[in-house]
Amino acid sequence: MAVDEALLKSAASHGAPALRFYFWSEPALSLGYFQKFADRSAHVLSASCQTVRRASGGGAILHDQELTYSLSWPTANRFAASADDLYVAIHESLCKTLFNFGVSATLSTRETGAEDAPFLCFARRAVGDVLLRHHKIAGSAQRRLKGALLQHGSVLLSRSPSAPELSGIQDLTGIQVPVNQFIESWQDLIGERLNLQFVSADLTAEECQAATAILASKFGSIAWLHKR
């Protein structure tokens, strides 16, 4: 998450978008920015998992049997697009990618009320979330910075022992998506939709330095975790 924020700042400074896919080395739960840490204890089955607080809002996400993505997007140059445009572009390209692997997903047309929103993000609904047989299998959130925005989200591949109430793609369809091929296909469709061609690249020295500083001050900080 520190790397995602470093790429967001880089997009604002240098005007270059960045698309990133990653997994978590061990099961972890990320709280939405506005969630109270005290509510963390409500989800007993994930109590042994490491916890971090995201910089974006929404419900908690159990990062385990899922794919996380992030798109850092400059908003002050020729690549500029609205936040809503990016949300739709990513989710529609995801549905198209899933269809190519034999999975028919749709976009949600309803939203969970704020007052009765469940603790876990994948138990909530927002307009534009990706659904499979009425189960949410993908969602995204955004964070804005002057000159850029970060959109990141999660695709639930299969059920996690730490959140067995949530069904993933494999549980609902019996299809085990080949992850590397899936990422490559989705990346190509995102690029096609946004009129971009992505190339593999390492973080710059500046981005590595920024990520290290952000980790120390935010995502690796107990004070940040207990912010609310």
Stockholm file with secondary structure:
# STOCKHOLM 1.0

chainA/1-228         MAVDEALLKSAASHGAPALRFYFWSEPALSLGYFQKFADRSAHVLSASCQTVRRASGGGAILHDQELTYSLSWPTANRFAASADDLYVAIHESLCKTLFNFGVSATLSTRETGAEDAPFLCFARRAVGDVLLRHHKIAGSAQRRLKGALLQHGSVLLSRSPSAPELSGIQDLTGIQVPVNQFIESWQDLIGERLNLQFVSADLTAEECQAATAILASKFGSIAWLHKR
#=GR chainA/1-228 SS CHHHHHHHHHHHHHCCCEEEEECCSSCEEEECTTSCGGGGGGCGGGTTSEEEECSSCSSBEEESSEEEEEEEEESSSTTCCCHHHHHHHHHHHHHHHHHHTTCCCEECCCCCCSTTCCSBGGGSCCTTCEEETTEEEEEEEEEEETTEEEEEEEEECSCBTTBTTSCCHHHHHSCCCCHHHHHHHHHHHHHHHHTCCCCCCCCCHHHHHHHHHHIIIIITCHHHHTCC
#=GC SS_cons         CHHHHHHHHHHHHHCCCEEEEECCSSCEEEECTTSCGGGGGGCGGGTTSEEEECSSCSSBEEESSEEEEEEEEESSSTTCCCHHHHHHHHHHHHHHHHHHTTCCCEECCCCCCSTTCCSBGGGSCCTTCEEETTEEEEEEEEEEETTEEEEEEEEECSCBTTBTTSCCHHHHHSCCCCHHHHHHHHHHHHHHHHTCCCCCCCCCHHHHHHHHHHIIIIITCHHHHTCC
//
